[in-house]
Structures are given as C-alpha cells and as structure tokens.
C-alpha cells in the first residue's frame, strides 16, 4: 500500500493543503519552507484508498442563536455548494443563514459554519 504525505496548515475554515507528495523527505522539506513565526505546518499521512472519517453537515443558524445540524448523505451534485453561505432572504425570522460543510463531527461543523458566516459578513461589509 502506497503512503502519501499531505503538508497542511491552519484550523477549521483556515485549514488548507500546501502540498501532497509520496516522498516523506520532500514533505519534510516543504514543511520547513512554509514554517515561520505565525505558521507551523503539519505532515499528515494517508494510505492509498483510505478515507477520512468526515461527513457532510447542513447547518442552519436560527434567529434565537441556536443551530440545527443535519448529517447529509453524500451526493456529488452538492459538492459545488460546500462552504457557501446562504442568507435568509425571505426574512421569515426563524433562521439567519445556512451552509453545507464537511466536518468530522457536529461541533466541528458548527465551528466551520461560524467562521464562514463571520467571513461572509466581513466581505459584505467591505472589511475584507
């Protein structure tokens, strides 16, 4: 079984892949290149045909400050809608926004949704 090394950095909505290689020494060199005062990348190992234990969660942020989370079945047609915040344009007052995220559990999904909403609001207000 072949091993792949993903050089990653960040947490939650800031998590990103820097590079993927099948050479551990190269991954370590890439990690050194991207390491700095404010960043310490990690090397994650993946085996060929191994899947991560993550699922798709549909998050609805309610007007009362609570969240409804729904674990979704995988549907390739939904992939283009991941991490896209949808505001309630109907203004029926029971929900504020919704978003489909990929996460390891419900709490992680809510944190990702919160980060995406904060970024969405900042862009909308011209802060970012």
N, C-alpha and C positions, 0 to 999 in steps of 0.2 A: 504494500500500500504506500502510495506516494504522500509526502508531507509538504504542505505549503505554509509559508510564513507571511502573515499579514502584519505590516508595520502600521499601527493605529495611534490615534491621539484624540483627546477630548472626552467629554462625558455627555450623556443624554443627547440633546439635539446638536451639540457641538462635536459629537463623535464622528470621526471620519477615517477613511483608509488612506494612508500615504502611499503605500506600495505593497504589492504581493509578489513573492518570489518563491522558488522551490529550493533556494540556497540559503541556509541559515547564516553563513558568514556574510553574505550580501545583505541580508535583513539586518544584521547587527551593524553593519557599516551605514546603512540607510538611517537606522535609528540614531547613530552618532551624529550624522549630518543634520538631523532635524531636532536634536536635543538642544535646549537652551535654558535661559533664565526662567522663562514662563512656560516651558513645554518639556515634557518628558514622555516621549512616545513609548508604546509597549509593543512587544512582539507576541502575536497570537498564533498558535499552531493549529492547523486544520488538516485533517486527513482526507484524502480523496474519497468522495461520496459521503462524508459526514455532514450532517445538518445541525444547525444551532437550534436550541430549544426556545424558539421565539414564535409568537403568533401575531395575528392582525387584530387590533383592538379599535373599535369605533367608539370615540369618546364624545359625549355631549356635556357641555358645561351649562348647568341650569342657572336661571336668574337668581335663585336663592343661594348660590355659591357651592352647590353640591355637583357631583359628577355622576353620570350614568355611563357605565362601560359595558361594551358588548364584544365578546370574543367572536371573531368572524371566521368563517371557513375561507380557505384560500380560493381566490378567484382571480385569474390572470387579468381579467378586464378591470379590476380595481387597482392594479399596480400604478397606473398613471395618476391616481388620486391620493397616493400616500403622502402624508405630511403637508397637505394643502388645507388651510383653514377656511372653513365656510361659515360666514356670519349669518345670523338670522335676519333676513331682510323683510320677513313678514311682520316683525315686531309684535308677535303674539304673547310676548313677555314670559314665556316659560323656559326658553333656552336662549343663550347668547351666541355660542359658536359650537361647531362640531369639527372633528378631524379624525381621519383614519391613520393610525400609526402602527409600526411594527415594534414589538417590545417583548421582553422576557416574562413580564407579569403585569398585573393590573396597576400596581403602584408606579412602576416604571413607565407605563403607557400614559398615566395621568401627568407625570413629570414632563414627559416629552410634549404632551399637549399644552401644558402651561408655558413651556419655553417657546413653542411655536406661536402661541397666542401673543406672548409678550413681543416677539419679533414682528409679528403681523401688525400689532398696534403701533409699534415704533416706526415701521415703514409707512404706515398710513398717516401718521402724524408728522412725517418728514424728519424724524430723529435719526434714522439710519439710511 
